[in-house]
Amino acid sequence: MSVPAPVSQDLHSGYASHRVPVTTGHPRTHLRLLSYNIQAGIASTRAHHYVTQGWKHVFPHPRSFENLDRIAHLVSDHDVVALQEVDAGSMRSYFINQVEYLARRGRFPFWYHQTNRDLGKFAQHSNGMLSKIQPHEVVEYKLPGLIPGRGLMMARYGDGEHPLVVLLAHLALSKRARMQQLAFIGEIVNDYQHVVLMGDLNCQPQSEEMDVLLENTHLCEPLEALHTFPSWRPYRNIDHILVTPSLKISNVQVLNQIVSDHLPISLELALPEGVCLTA
C-alpha cells in the first residue's frame, strides 16, 4: 500500500492551529501524554443516555461547557494530548471549536484539529491535539475505508535525524476498515524510530487487527488491563497508547474521571538520547 502525500498544516494560519508566545526553558527529559475520546462534551455516563440524551449529538446543551471545563482541568498537567470525537464548531457546540476551547482553558500554547466528517452546521466531527511544545511539523492523512470520515494526525517533535513522532487516530467501527487503516498507519510507523500511536482504535489487544499491526511494525504490545469503555463500567480496552521499543514508559494509568463514555489513558514517557525538546 502506498501512502498518499499528507496535507501539511500551516502552524501560523490560525485555521487548523493556534499559537501564543511561550518561553523556552530547559531541555525536556520526560513527557506526559494523554489520549481521550471526549464524546464532544456530551457526557454519556450510563447506557440509557445513548437514547435519552441522543438529542445532544445535534442540539446544544448548556452543560457542555461545564463538561469541557472539567476535561480542560483533567488534561492541563500533560504535555501532549490526543483528542477524539471533538466538534470543531457546529450547532451542538454553540459553534465553538472545542479543541481551541480546551487549549485556552488548559493553557496549551499549540493546538491542531482535523475535521474528518463535515456535516455543516450540524456537526464537525474532528480529531484534535493539544501541545505545550511546538511540533516541528504537523501533517494529516485521510484513512482508507468504504465509509469516509476517519483521519490520522502526525506531529513531529525535533528536527534531528530521529525525531519523536506522535500519531493520533480514531479508527472505524468495521473490522475490515480497521485492518486497512492499521496497514496504512503501519507504513508510516516503520519510517521512524521513535513513535507513539494514540487514540480510540476501536479494537482490543488480542484482536486480529492489533496482531497484524504488531507483527508488521516495531510497536510494542499494549497493556491489557487498561479498560476504558464504557466509562461507567469499563470492561473493554479499545483506547490505546502504543510506543516503539526505544521509548520507555512509566506511570501508565486509566484516569477514573467520567466526563465521557470513554475514560482517558495517561502515561509518562522518557525521551531517548538524541531527541532534544524544550518548553
MARROLO-775353 format. One record per atom (N, C-alpha, C): x, y, z; residue in three letters. Coordinates in steps of 0.02 Angstrom, whole numbers, padded with zeros to 5 digits, always signed. Example, Ala and Ser with C-alpha at 12.3 -4.5 7.8 and 13.67 -1.06 7.14 Angstrom:
+00660-00284+00390ALA;+00615-00225+00390ALA;+00660-00165+00390ALA;+00642-00112+00354SER;+00684-00053+00357SER;+00645+00002+00394SER;
***
This chain:
+00042-00060+00000MET;+00000+00000+00000MET;+00044+00062+00000MET;+00031+00107-00047SER;+00071+00169-00048SER;+00035+00222-00007SER;+00073+00259+00031VAL;+00045+00311+00073VAL;+00041+00375+00033VAL;-00019+00405+00025PRO;-00025+00466-00014PRO;+00007+00524+00022PRO;+00020+00576-00017ALA;+00051+00636+00012ALA;+00006+00665+00066ALA;+00034+00682+00123PRO;-00007+00711+00177PRO;-00024+00783+00162PRO;-00073+00808+00199VAL;-00090+00879+00196VAL;-00054+00913+00253VAL;-00010+00959+00239SER;+00029+00992+00290SER;-00010+01051+00318SER;-00014+01056+00384GLN;-00050+01112+00414GLN;-00003+01171+00424GLN;-00026+01230+00408ASP;+00012+01291+00419ASP;+00007+01310+00493ASP;+00062+01307+00529LEU;+00060+01317+00601LEU;+00046+01389+00620LEU;+00044+01434+00572HIS;+00033+01504+00590HIS;-00031+01532+00558HIS;-00071+01489+00528SER;-00129+01513+00491SER;-00187+01532+00536SER;-00192+01499+00595GLY;-00250+01509+00638GLY;-00309+01468+00617GLY;-00304+01430+00562TYR;-00360+01389+00538TYR;-00360+01322+00573TYR;-00305+01285+00567ALA;-00300+01220+00599ALA;-00251+01220+00656ALA;-00229+01279+00675SER;-00181+01282+00730SER;-00188+01348+00767SER;-00157+01350+00825HIS;-00159+01412+00865HIS;-00093+01418+00901HIS;-00067+01478+00905ARG;-00002+01487+00937ARG;-00003+01550+00980ARG;+00024+01545+01040VAL;+00035+01604+01082VAL;+00107+01602+01104VAL;+00137+01658+01123PRO;+00207+01659+01142PRO;+00220+01615+01202PRO;+00275+01579+01201VAL;+00297+01539+01258VAL;+00371+01553+01271VAL;+00392+01539+01332THR;+00461+01548+01350THR;+00499+01482+01344THR;+00552+01482+01307THR;+00592+01420+01300THR;+00630+01408+01365THR;+00622+01347+01391GLY;+00654+01329+01454GLY;+00709+01279+01445GLY;+00719+01237+01495HIS;+00772+01188+01494HIS;+00751+01129+01450HIS;+00800+01091+01424PRO;+00784+01032+01385PRO;+00741+00982+01424PRO;+00693+00952+01391ARG;+00648+00905+01423ARG;+00678+00835+01421ARG;+00668+00797+01474THR;+00689+00727+01475THR;+00629+00680+01477THR;+00570+00706+01496HIS;+00510+00665+01501HIS;+00450+00705+01474HIS;+00401+00669+01450LEU;+00338+00699+01428LEU;+00280+00661+01460LEU;+00228+00698+01477ARG;+00166+00666+01499ARG;+00116+00668+01442ARG;+00090+00609+01423LEU;+00045+00602+01367LEU;-00024+00579+01391LEU;-00075+00599+01355LEU;-00143+00578+01372LEU;-00183+00570+01308LEU;-00224+00517+01305SER;-00270+00506+01249SER;-00340+00502+01277SER;-00387+00537+01243TYR;-00454+00542+01271TYR;-00506+00551+01215TYR;-00554+00506+01212ASN;-00614+00515+01170ASN;-00664+00553+01213ASN;-00676+00617+01196ILE;-00716+00660+01241ILE;-00790+00663+01222ILE;-00811+00628+01171GLN;-00882+00624+01151GLN;-00913+00693+01143GLN;-00874+00740+01117ALA;-00897+00808+01102ALA;-00928+00843+01162ALA;-00906+00823+01223GLY;-00932+00855+01283GLY;-01003+00834+01301GLY;-01028+00780+01270ILE;-01097+00759+01282ILE;-01104+00724+01349ILE;-01054+00686+01369ALA;-01051+00655+01436ALA;-01106+00603+01446ALA;-01107+00552+01403SER;-01149+00494+01417SER;-01116+00453+01472SER;-01149+00447+01529THR;-01120+00412+01585THR;-01161+00351+01607THR;-01211+00333+01568ARG;-01250+00272+01578ARG;-01273+00248+01510ARG;-01285+00183+01504ALA;-01304+00155+01439ALA;-01367+00187+01411ALA;-01416+00202+01454HIS;-01480+00229+01429HIS;-01471+00301+01404HIS;-01415+00334+01420HIS;-01404+00402+01395HIS;-01397+00404+01319HIS;-01376+00349+01289TYR;-01371+00348+01216TYR;-01439+00360+01184TYR;-01493+00341+01220VAL;-01561+00351+01195VAL;-01590+00416+01222VAL;-01589+00423+01288THR;-01623+00480+01319THR;-01588+00547+01307THR;-01522+00544+01293GLN;-01486+00606+01281GLN;-01456+00608+01210GLN;-01485+00568+01167GLY;-01460+00567+01098GLY;-01468+00634+01062GLY;-01515+00675+01085TRP;-01525+00740+01054TRP;-01464+00785+01060TRP;-01421+00771+01110LYS;-01362+00813+01119LYS;-01311+00806+01063LYS;-01319+00754+01022HIS;-01274+00746+00964HIS;-01292+00796+00908HIS;-01350+00829+00915VAL;-01372+00876+00864VAL;-01382+00947+00892VAL;-01412+00951+00951PHE;-01429+01016+00979PHE;-01383+01035+01037PHE;-01371+01099+01048PRO;-01327+01120+01102PRO;-01359+01110+01170PRO;-01317+01100+01221HIS;-01343+01095+01289HIS;-01295+01133+01335HIS;-01321+01172+01382PRO;-01279+01217+01423PRO;-01225+01181+01462PRO;-01236+01119+01483ARG;-01186+01085+01525ARG;-01125+01064+01485ARG;-01126+01072+01419SER;-01068+01053+01380SER;-01007+01093+01400SER;-01016+01157+01418PHE;-00959+01198+01439PHE;-00932+01175+01507PHE;-00977+01156+01551GLU;-00956+01128+01615GLU;-00915+01064+01604GLU;-00938+01022+01558ASN;-00902+00961+01542ASN;-00833+00976+01512ASN;-00831+01024+01466LEU;-00768+01042+01435LEU;-00719+01072+01486LEU;-00745+01111+01533ASP;-00702+01139+01585ASP;-00672+01084+01628ASP;-00711+01033+01643ARG;-00685+00976+01682ARG;-00631+00939+01642ARG;-00642+00932+01577ILE;-00592+00899+01535ILE;-00528+00940+01532ILE;-00535+01007+01524ALA;-00477+01051+01521ALA;-00435+01045+01584ALA;-00469+01043+01642HIS;-00433+01036+01705HIS;-00397+00969+01708HIS;-00430+00917+01684LEU;-00402+00850+01686LEU;-00339+00844+01643LEU;-00338+00874+01584VAL;-00282+00866+01538VAL;-00227+00917+01549VAL;-00238+00968+01590SER;-00193+01025+01592SER;-00123+01009+01617SER;-00114+00955+01655ASP;-00047+00939+01680ASP;-00011+00889+01635ASP;-00033+00883+01572HIS;+00001+00841+01523HIS;+00035+00885+01470HIS;+00081+00856+01434ASP;+00119+00894+01384ASP;+00090+00887+01313ASP;+00067+00828+01296VAL;+00036+00816+01231VAL;-00027+00776+01242VAL;-00082+00800+01214VAL;-00148+00768+01224VAL;-00179+00753+01156VAL;-00200+00690+01147ALA;-00235+00669+01087ALA;-00309+00665+01102ALA;-00350+00700+01064LEU;-00422+00703+01075LEU;-00459+00672+01016LEU;-00509+00633+01032GLN;-00553+00605+00980GLN;-00625+00626+00995GLN;-00666+00624+00943GLU;-00737+00645+00947GLU;-00742+00716+00974GLU;-00707+00761+00942VAL;-00710+00832+00958VAL;-00751+00867+00904VAL;-00789+00917+00922ASP;-00826+00957+00873ASP;-00788+01021+00860ASP;-00775+01035+00796ALA;-00734+01093+00778ALA;-00776+01156+00766ALA;-00841+01153+00782GLY;-00881+01214+00776GLY;-00945+01203+00739GLY;-00999+01185+00774SER;-01064+01174+00743SER;-01118+01192+00793SER;-01181+01180+00774MET;-01237+01199+00817MET;-01232+01165+00885MET;-01214+01101+00887ARG;-01213+01065+00951ARG;-01158+01090+00998ARG;-01107+01124+00970SER;-01053+01151+01013SER;-01057+01226+01020SER;-01116+01255+01004TYR;-01126+01328+01005TYR;-01077+01361+00956TYR;-01059+01325+00904PHE;-01014+01349+00851PHE;-00946+01371+00877PHE;-00923+01339+00931ILE;-00854+01349+00953ILE;-00812+01289+00934ILE;-00749+01300+00921ASN;-00703+01246+00909ASN;-00682+01218+00977ASN;-00702+01157+00992GLN;-00688+01129+01058GLN;-00614+01118+01070GLN;-00576+01106+01017VAL;-00503+01098+01025VAL;-00473+01164+01049VAL;-00492+01218+01017GLU;-00467+01284+01038GLU;-00490+01301+01109GLU;-00553+01286+01124TYR;-00579+01300+01191TYR;-00538+01263+01244TYR;-00524+01199+01233LEU;-00485+01160+01281LEU;-00413+01185+01285LEU;-00385+01206+01229ALA;-00317+01233+01229ALA;-00313+01295+01272ALA;-00361+01339+01265ARG;-00360+01402+01303ARG;-00372+01388+01377ARG;-00421+01346+01392ARG;-00437+01332+01462ARG;-00381+01291+01496ARG;-00349+01246+01458GLY;-00297+01205+01486GLY;-00227+01235+01479GLY;-00223+01294+01449ARG;-00160+01331+01441ARG;-00109+01291+01399ARG;-00132+01269+01341PHE;-00089+01238+01292PHE;-00073+01289+01238PHE;-00010+01306+01227PRO;+00006+01357+01177PRO;-00009+01336+01105PRO;-00009+01270+01092PHE;-00016+01246+01023PHE;-00074+01197+01019PHE;-00116+01207+00969TRP;-00172+01160+00959TRP;-00185+01151+00884TRP;-00210+01093+00867TYR;-00221+01074+00797TYR;-00284+01031+00793TYR;-00322+01040+00741HIS;-00380+00996+00732HIS;-00383+00972+00660HIS;-00415+00915+00652GLN;-00426+00884+00586GLN;-00499+00864+00582GLN;-00537+00898+00541THR;-00608+00881+00532THR;-00614+00827+00479THR;-00640+00770+00500ASN;-00645+00712+00456ASN;-00715+00700+00427ASN;-00764+00728+00460ARG;-00833+00722+00435ARG;-00868+00788+00445ARG;-00877+00825+00391ASP;-00905+00892+00394ASP;-00979+00889+00377ASP;-01021+00896+00428LEU;-01094+00897+00419LEU;-01122+00968+00425LEU;-01081+01016+00407GLY;-01102+01085+00407GLY;-01119+01109+00477GLY;-01176+01142+00484LYS;-01194+01171+00549LYS;-01216+01118+00599LYS;-01225+01056+00577PHE;-01250+01004+00622PHE;-01194+00968+00660PHE;-01136+00961+00631ALA;-01081+00928+00666ALA;-01017+00937+00626ALA;-00961+00944+00662GLN;-00894+00947+00633GLN;-00852+00895+00669GLN;-00859+00832+00648HIS;-00825+00777+00682HIS;-00749+00781+00670HIS;-00711+00786+00724SER;-00640+00801+00717SER;-00597+00763+00767SER;-00533+00758+00751ASN;-00480+00740+00798ASN;-00447+00805+00819ASN;-00415+00804+00877GLY;-00380+00864+00900GLY;-00317+00846+00938GLY;-00270+00892+00937MET;-00208+00883+00975MET;-00192+00947+01012MET;-00175+00940+01076LEU;-00153+00995+01118LEU;-00080+00983+01135LEU;-00039+01036+01135SER;+00032+01026+01148SER;+00062+01087+01184SER;+00104+01074+01232LYS;+00140+01127+01266LYS;+00209+01139+01235LYS;+00225+01098+01186ILE;+00288+01104+01150ILE;+00271+01112+01076ILE;+00304+01156+01042GLN;+00289+01167+00972GLN;+00316+01111+00929GLN;+00273+01076+00893PRO;+00299+01025+00847PRO;+00338+01057+00790PRO;+00386+01020+00764HIS;+00422+01044+00706HIS;+00377+01043+00645HIS;+00330+00995+00644GLU;+00284+00988+00587GLU;+00222+00950+00609GLU;+00164+00969+00582VAL;+00102+00932+00592VAL;+00072+00918+00524VAL;+00057+00855+00511VAL;+00026+00837+00447VAL;-00035+00793+00461VAL;-00079+00789+00412GLU;-00139+00749+00420GLU;-00149+00704+00359GLU;-00180+00646+00372TYR;-00195+00598+00319TYR;-00268+00578+00324TYR;-00298+00561+00267LYS;-00364+00530+00266LYS;-00353+00454+00267LYS;-00386+00420+00312LEU;-00377+00348+00317LEU;-00423+00312+00268LEU;-00402+00254+00243PRO;-00443+00217+00195PRO;-00503+00186+00230PRO;-00553+00167+00189GLY;-00614+00136+00215GLY;-00671+00148+00167GLY;-00720+00103+00168LEU;-00777+00110+00123LEU;-00818+00172+00140LEU;-00823+00189+00204ILE;-00859+00249+00226ILE;-00807+00301+00245ILE;-00805+00358+00211PRO;-00756+00410+00228PRO;-00771+00441+00295PRO;-00720+00474+00323GLY;-00732+00510+00385GLY;-00685+00491+00442GLY;-00630+00456+00426ARG;-00581+00439+00477ARG;-00514+00468+00456ARG;-00477+00495+00505GLY;-00414+00528+00488GLY;-00359+00512+00537GLY;-00298+00530+00517LEU;-00238+00520+00557LEU;-00201+00586+00559LEU;-00179+00607+00618MET;-00136+00666+00626MET;-00067+00642+00647MET;-00016+00676+00622MET;+00053+00660+00641MET;+00088+00724+00661MET;+00115+00725+00722ALA;+00155+00781+00747ALA;+00227+00757+00754ALA;+00273+00794+00724ARG;+00344+00776+00728ARG;+00380+00826+00773ARG;+00410+00801+00827TYR;+00445+00843+00876TYR;+00520+00834+00867TYR;+00555+00890+00855GLY;+00626+00888+00843GLY;+00640+00882+00769GLY;+00695+00913+00747ASP;+00713+00913+00676ASP;+00777+00874+00663ASP;+00796+00830+00710GLY;+00856+00790+00701GLY;+00842+00730+00657GLY;+00891+00686+00654GLU;+00885+00626+00611GLU;+00831+00579+00636GLU;+00821+00576+00702HIS;+00771+00531+00731HIS;+00724+00571+00776HIS;+00673+00604+00748PRO;+00627+00643+00789PRO;+00579+00598+00828PRO;+00544+00629+00875LEU;+00489+00595+00908LEU;+00426+00607+00866LEU;+00394+00553+00845VAL;+00334+00558+00803VAL;+00273+00534+00843VAL;+00224+00579+00849VAL;+00163+00563+00884VAL;+00106+00558+00834VAL;+00073+00501+00832LEU;+00017+00489+00787LEU;-00048+00487+00827LEU;-00099+00518+00801LEU;-00166+00520+00832LEU;-00216+00492+00782LEU;-00255+00442+00804ALA;-00304+00411+00759ALA;-00368+00394+00796ALA;-00423+00393+00759HIS;-00487+00367+00782HIS;-00512+00322+00727HIS;-00510+00256+00739LEU;-00522+00207+00686LEU;-00596+00190+00680LEU;-00612+00155+00625ALA;-00681+00139+00607ALA;-00710+00085+00653ALA;-00776+00079+00651LEU;-00810+00026+00688LEU;-00806-00040+00651LEU;-00796-00039+00587SER;-00792-00100+00547SER;-00722-00132+00552SER;-00720-00197+00565LYS;-00656-00232+00569LYS;-00618-00228+00503LYS;-00654-00237+00448ARG;-00622-00235+00382ARG;-00589-00167+00370ARG;-00623-00114+00389ALA;-00594-00047+00380ALA;-00534-00037+00427ALA;-00539-00062+00488ARG;-00483-00055+00535ARG;-00421-00091+00509ARG;-00430-00149+00479MET;-00373-00185+00451MET;-00338-00141+00398MET;-00376-00109+00355GLN;-00348-00065+00304GLN;-00314-00005+00337GLN;-00346+00023+00386GLN;-00320+00084+00418GLN;-00256+00070+00456GLN;-00253+00013+00491LEU;-00192-00003+00529LEU;-00135-00023+00482LEU;-00150-00052+00424ALA;-00098-00066+00375ALA;-00069+00000+00349ALA;-00112+00048+00337PHE;-00091+00115+00316PHE;-00047+00148+00369PHE;-00070+00147+00432ILE;-00033+00177+00487ILE;+00034+00142+00496ILE;+00034+00075+00488GLY;+00096+00037+00497GLY;+00151+00059+00450GLY;+00134+00078+00390GLU;+00185+00101+00342GLU;+00217+00166+00366GLU;+00177+00209+00398ILE;+00205+00271+00424ILE;+00248+00257+00485ILE;+00224+00213+00529VAL;+00262+00196+00589VAL;+00332+00171+00570VAL;+00336+00130+00519ASN;+00400+00099+00501ASN;+00450+00147+00470ASN;+00429+00208+00457ASP;+00475+00259+00430ASP;+00515+00293+00485ASP;+00498+00280+00549TYR;+00529+00317+00604TYR;+00551+00270+00659TYR;+00598+00293+00700GLN;+00623+00252+00755GLN;+00584+00263+00820GLN;+00567+00326+00835HIS;+00534+00343+00898HIS;+00462+00364+00883HIS;+00414+00318+00896VAL;+00345+00330+00876VAL;+00298+00316+00934VAL;+00247+00359+00940VAL;+00191+00348+00986VAL;+00128+00349+00943VAL;+00085+00298+00953LEU;+00019+00296+00920LEU;-00033+00300+00975LEU;-00075+00352+00973MET;-00126+00363+01025MET;-00194+00369+00993MET;-00245+00345+01029GLY;-00313+00357+01006GLY;-00361+00302+01021GLY;-00422+00312+00998ASP;-00476+00263+01003ASP;-00470+00219+00941ASP;-00440+00160+00951LEU;-00428+00115+00894LEU;-00486+00066+00883LEU;-00535+00067+00927ASN;-00595+00026+00920ASN;-00580-00048+00913ASN;-00524-00071+00941CYS;-00509-00142+00943CYS;-00469-00158+01005CYS;-00475-00219+01029GLN;-00443-00240+01091GLN;-00375-00271+01078GLN;-00334-00278+01131PRO;-00265-00302+01121PRO;-00258-00368+01085PRO;-00304-00415+01095GLN;-00298-00481+01064GLN;-00337-00487+00999GLN;-00357-00432+00970SER;-00395-00434+00907SER;-00348-00449+00849SER;-00377-00474+00795GLU;-00338-00492+00736GLU;-00303-00431+00707GLU;-00338-00375+00705GLU;-00309-00315+00675GLU;-00251-00289+00717GLU;-00255-00294+00784MET;-00200-00274+00826MET;-00140-00320+00817MET;-00154-00385+00811ASP;-00100-00433+00798ASP;-00062-00417+00734ASP;-00099-00399+00682VAL;-00068-00383+00617VAL;-00025-00320+00624VAL;-00050-00270+00659LEU;-00012-00208+00669LEU;+00054-00222+00704LEU;+00052-00262+00757LEU;+00112-00276+00796LEU;+00161-00320+00758LEU;+00135-00365+00716GLU;+00179-00408+00677GLU;+00215-00369+00622GLU;+00184-00317+00597ASN;+00211-00281+00539ASN;+00247-00216+00557ASN;+00249-00199+00622THR;+00285-00139+00644THR;+00327-00158+00705THR;+00364-00108+00730HIS;+00402-00118+00791HIS;+00368-00087+00852HIS;+00302-00077+00848LEU;+00264-00055+00905LEU;+00260-00110+00957LEU;+00260-00091+01021CYS;+00257-00140+01075CYS;+00185-00160+01089CYS;+00177-00220+01115GLU;+00111-00245+01132GLU;+00078-00201+01185GLU;+00014-00184+01177PRO;-00020-00141+01226PRO;-00031-00177+01291PRO;-00039-00138+01344LEU;-00056-00167+01409LEU;-00130-00187+01408LEU;-00144-00246+01434GLU;-00212-00274+01427GLU;-00259-00251+01482GLU;-00234-00225+01536ALA;-00277-00209+01594ALA;-00309-00140+01590ALA;-00296-00103+01537LEU;-00319-00034+01534LEU;-00389-00030+01504LEU;-00438-00048+01542HIS;-00507-00047+01517HIS;-00534+00024+01520HIS;-00559+00048+01463THR;-00579+00118+01457THR;-00652+00128+01437THR;-00686+00074+01418PHE;-00753+00083+01389PHE;-00799+00026+01411PHE;-00863+00043+01428PRO;-00890+00111+01439PRO;-00867+00139+01505PRO;-00867+00204+01511SER;-00836+00236+01568SER;-00868+00217+01635SER;-00934+00204+01634TRP;-00969+00189+01697TRP;-00959+00117+01720TRP;-00938+00072+01676ARG;-00922+00004+01694ARG;-00872-00024+01644ARG;-00810+00000+01645PRO;-00763-00018+01591PRO;-00743-00091+01592PRO;-00751-00122+01534TYR;-00729-00192+01526TYR;-00695-00203+01459TYR;-00690-00152+01417ARG;-00657-00158+01352ARG;-00598-00110+01348ARG;-00544-00134+01318ASN;-00484-00093+01309ASN;-00478-00076+01235ASN;-00511-00021+01215ILE;-00511-00001+01145ILE;-00474+00065+01134ILE;-00455+00099+01188ASP;-00414+00159+01184ASP;-00343+00141+01202ASP;-00295+00164+01162HIS;-00226+00140+01170HIS;-00175+00196+01164HIS;-00118+00186+01197ILE;-00057+00223+01183ILE;-00003+00171+01171ILE;+00018+00164+01109LEU;+00069+00115+01090LEU;+00134+00151+01074LEU;+00191+00121+01092VAL;+00255+00152+01080VAL;+00304+00102+01049VAL;+00356+00128+01018THR;+00410+00086+00992THR;+00459+00071+01049THR;+00501+00019+01042PRO;+00544-00003+01097PRO;+00593+00049+01123PRO;+00610+00098+01083SER;+00659+00149+01103SER;+00631+00196+01156SER;+00565+00194+01167LEU;+00533+00240+01213LEU;+00513+00203+01277LEU;+00537+00226+01333LYS;+00523+00194+01397LYS;+00466+00231+01431LYS;+00417+00193+01454ILE;+00357+00223+01483ILE;+00351+00204+01557ILE;+00316+00247+01593SER;+00302+00235+01664SER;+00238+00270+01683SER;+00214+00254+01742ASN;+00153+00286+01769ASN;+00094+00281+01720ASN;+00084+00222+01692VAL;+00028+00211+01646VAL;-00035+00200+01687VAL;-00087+00237+01671GLN;-00149+00228+01709GLN;-00210+00252+01670GLN;-00266+00222+01686VAL;-00330+00247+01663VAL;-00357+00293+01717VAL;-00376+00354+01698LEU;-00399+00403+01747LEU;-00475+00395+01757LEU;-00494+00386+01818ASN;-00565+00373+01834ASN;-00603+00439+01839ASN;-00610+00471+01781GLN;-00646+00535+01776GLN;-00700+00526+01723GLN;-00763+00523+01745ILE;-00817+00507+01698ILE;-00847+00573+01672ILE;-00820+00595+01615VAL;-00847+00654+01581VAL;-00864+00636+01509VAL;-00862+00572+01492SER;-00873+00547+01425SER;-00893+00474+01432SER;-00910+00442+01376ASP;-00922+00370+01379ASP;-00857+00330+01375ASP;-00800+00364+01368HIS;-00734+00334+01372HIS;-00697+00363+01432HIS;-00647+00326+01457LEU;-00601+00351+01507LEU;-00535+00368+01474LEU;-00499+00418+01499PRO;-00435+00436+01468PRO;-00378+00392+01493PRO;-00326+00384+01451ILE;-00265+00349+01469ILE;-00209+00400+01475ILE;-00169+00393+01527SER;-00113+00439+01540SER;-00050+00399+01551SER;+00006+00425+01528LEU;+00071+00394+01543LEU;+00126+00445+01540LEU;+00184+00426+01567GLU;+00244+00467+01563GLU;+00294+00433+01518GLU;+00328+00472+01477LEU;+00373+00446+01426LEU;+00442+00476+01436LEU;+00494+00433+01438ALA;+00563+00457+01442ALA;+00588+00467+01371ALA;+00614+00527+01357LEU;+00639+00542+01290LEU;+00706+00507+01279LEU;+00716+00475+01222PRO;+00780+00442+01209PRO;+00835+00492+01194PRO;+00896+00470+01201GLU;+00954+00513+01185GLU;+00951+00534+01112GLU;+00963+00596+01100GLY;+00961+00622+01032GLY;+00898+00660+01015GLY;+00845+00651+01055VAL;+00784+00689+01046VAL;+00784+00746+01096VAL;+00793+00807+01072CYS;+00800+00865+01115CYS;+00740+00910+01107CYS;+00700+00917+01160LEU;+00642+00960+01159LEU;+00646+01009+01217LEU;+00621+01069+01207THR;+00619+01119+01260THR;+00550+01148+01263THR;+00533+01169+01324ALA;+00467+01201+01334ALA;+00469+01244+01397ALA;
***
